[in-house]
Structure formats: C-alpha cells, structure tokens
Amino acid sequence: MTAGAESGNGIVVDEGCRTTLPNIYAVGDCAAHVNRFADGARIRLESVQNANDQAVTAARNIAGGEARYDAVPWFWSNQYDLRLQTVGLSVGHDKAVVRGDPATRSFSVVYLRGGRVVAIDAVNAVRDFVQGKALVAGGAVISPDLLADAARPLKELVTG
C-alpha cells in the first residue's frame, strides 16, 4: 500500500485492529486479521457484523482501552421465501450433519472439524442459528447423532 501499512489480501491488523502504522486502525472488509474461528488463519470477513464488531474494538483501543476482536462470525441473507443464516466458518470442516429435512425448506447443517462444532448453516431454521452460536463459540464436542436429531433443541446440547 502506498501509505506503508503491511498488506496482502487486505490491510494486516492485530487483535486490536491496529495496522502496522502507528495510531492507524483498519476495520471491516479491508482488515485482514487472525481469526480463531478460521483455525488461526489470517482472513477478511465481508459482513456487516464483522465491520461493526471491529469498529467497537478499534474505538475502545483508540480511547485508551485494551480490547481484542474475537467475535463469532455470522452472516444472513433473505432469498425470496428463504432465510439463510450462518454462524461460524465451515472452511476445513471434516463432517457435515443435516438437521431436519431439506425438502421441507427448513433445516440446518452443522459442520464439525476434529469433532468440534465450527459452523452452522440454517435455512428457515432461526432457532438452530440462535441456539447454535453457543456451540460454535465454545467449540462444542457433540455426537453427530445428537446433532442430527432436529426434535432436540441445540440449547439442550450446550454444556458448561
């Protein structure tokens, strides 16, 4: 970058949204940050949630605090009669568990990596999206058989 900040598929930032330039911060789509939900990879997230959460982190640091960006990524889109919601990042998953029947147009897919819940895609399944955030945030280890039981609310599977 001509301003001198380190870059490569985005402006490199630390956990406080600081660039490699003194007193300069970057947030949102342009900020390439290390993300624990991406297995520690440096990524950019192009979402409103990410931009808002990073802005809060940067503002707290600018004001003299010591904040770290560590929000669970989530996304949503309405496509006609379908509400698509995602929590977590499914990249690198090694197992996918379907909850419900896709033919009903209301189901979810739970993604696991090394036995841990890393993401959930919910299609007209708001309850799974909302309740699944805790599973993703905590990297819950839950039997695929239990996850596949759509009659069992995900909140019943949250431990600790």
N, C-alpha and C positions, 0 to 999 in steps of 0.2 A: 504494500500500500504506500502511496506517496507520502502519507503522514508519518510513516515509520513504524506503525504498530505491526506486530507479528501477525501473519495471516496465512491462510490456506483453507479453502472451503469455508471462509468466514473469518471474522476477527477473533483471534485467540484471546480468551478471557480466563481468569482464575475463578475459584468458587465464590468470590465476592463480586464478580462481573467486572473486575479491573482488567484493562488491556495491559500490554507491555509498556505503555507510555505512562509516565507519572500523572496521576489525577484524571485519567481518561477512562471512562467506562463504556461498555457496549452491552446492549440488551436486545432480545428479540431474535428475529430471523437471521440477523448477521452474526450473532455471537456464537462462536464455536467453543463449547465448554465440555469438560469431562463430566460424564453422567453415569451414576451408579446403575441406573435402570437400563443402560446400554452396555452393561458389563464393563464399565470403566472406560469406554471409548470416548474420544472427543467427537461430539456431534453438534449439529444445529437442529433446533426444533422450530418448525414453521407453524406456530399456533398462537392464538390469542392468549391462552392460559400461560404459555411459556413467557411471552413478552411481558404480561402483567406481573408474574411472579419474579422475573428477573429485575423488572423495574423497581419493585419493592425492595429487593435485596440491594440493588445499587444505591437507592435513595437512603437506606439505613446506613450503608457504609459511607456515603458522602457526608451524612450528618454526624459522623463520628462513631457510629456503632461498629459492630463486627458481625455481620450477617453472612450466611452461606446459602447459596442456591442449591436446594436439594428436593425440589418438588416432584411429586409423582406426575409424569406426563399424562395428559388426557386430551382427547380430541372428540369432536362431534360433527355431524352433518345431517341435515334433513334432505332426503331424496324422495320427493313426492310423498308417498304414504309410509316411507321407511325412515326411522330414526336410527342412525348409526352412531354408536358411541364406543370409544376405545379408551382403555386405561392401561398404562404401561407400554412397553415396546417389545414386540414379538420377534424382533430380529434375533436370529440364533437359537430359536426355540427348537427343542428336540421331540416335543409331543404336543398334540393339539387334542383337546377333549371337547366334544359338542354337547351342550346342554339344551335340551328341547329338540323340536323337530323343525328343520329349516322350511319344510313345506307349509308350516303354519305362519311363516313370516314373522315369528317371534322366537328367537333362540340366541344363544351366545356360544362363543368358542373361547375356551380357557387355554392359554399357552403355557407350557412348562419348559424349563431349562434345568437339567440336572435335578428334576423332581420338584423344583420350586416354581410357584406361580409367578410369571413375569409379565403377563398381559391378558386382557380380556377384550374381545370384540363383542359388543352387544347389538343385536338387531331387534328393535322394538322390545327390548328387554331391559328397561330402565332399572329395575330392581337389581339385576345382576351387575350392571355397571356401578351403581351407587354402593352396593354392598361389597363388590369385588375390589374396590380401591384399597381397603384394609389388607386384603390378601396380597395384592401386588406390593404395597408399601412395605409389608413385613416379610416378603419373600416366603410366604407360607408354603409348607410342605404338606400336601393333602393327597390322599389316594385318588387316582383318576376315576375310580368307581364312585366315590363320594361326589366328586366334582360333576360327574355326568348325570347325577340324579337331580333333574330340574325341579322336582317337587320339594327338594330340601333347599331352603334359603341359604345363600352363601354366608350370611351373617352367623349362621349356626356353626360354620366351619372355622371361624376366626377364633384363634386361641391366644391366650396371654392377654 
